[in-house]
């Protein structure tokens, strides 16, 4: 399964949040062997940016580890509103 987490961030908090997310992702990679990606929409609207974290091919218990890592990193204080998580799985094709 792949996790896609998107959220809003104020322009003023972007640099601090980027540092926090990248540090958190480095810890997750070290502890769980799973690398994440950090993306953002190119446009800013009303002083807000939309960001997305992507975690491909994660085990089912990774979502709980990610939530705990977000809490420990204090990222909620730097996001404008909730983090929204979407889960996608690969389509199985017949050979």
N, C-alpha and C positions, 0 to 999 in steps of 0.2 A: 504494500500500500504506500501511497505517497501523501504527504501532508502539505497543504497550502494554507498559510496563515496570513491574513491581510488585516491591516489596521491603518488608522490615521495618525499622523504626527505633525505637530506644529513646526513651521520652519525654524523657529527659535530653538527647538529641542532636537533638531535633526542630527547635529554633530555628536551630541552626547548619546543619543539613542544608537547611532551607528556604532560608536565605540562599544557600548554595552552589548549590543546584539552580536557583534563580531567576537567579542571576548566570550560570550555565552556559547556561541557556535564552536569556538576553539575548544572549550571545555567539553562540550558534547562530543566532538570528534575524538578527543583524547579518551573520554570515559566510555563511549559507546561505539567508536569506530565509524560514525556516520557524519558525513559532511553535509552542511546546509548551504543554501544560497540566499543572498539578500538582494532584493530587487525593489525598484520603485517606479511608479508612473512618471513619465518625463515632465508632466505639467504640475504646477502648483495652483490650487484654487482657494481663494480666501485665506491665504496664509497657511494652508494645510497641504500635506503630501500624503499619498497613499503608498504604503510599503507592503512588500510581501516576502515572507520567508518560505522557502521550499525545501522539503526534506524528502528526497526520493528513496524508495525501496526501504522503508523502515519496518521493524517488527511491530506487532500490535501494542506492545507495552511501552513503546517509545513516546507516545502522546503524554503519558503520565510523567515520564522523565523530563519531557520538554516543559510541561507546566511547572514542575518543581524548579527547573533551571531558570525559567522566566521569573518566578517568585524570588529566587535567591539573587538574581541579577537586578531586581528592583525595576524592571522595565515598565511596569504598569504606571509608574509615576511620570514616565516620559511619553506615553501614548495618549492620544486624545480619543478616549472611548475604548470600547472592548476590542480584544483580538478575536477575529472570526476564523475558525478552523474548518477547512473543507478536506475531506478524505476522498481520494480517487484510487481505484484499483485498475490493473491492466485488464483489457479484454482478452479472453482466451479465444484463440482461433484454432480451428481444426486443420490438420495437415492434409 
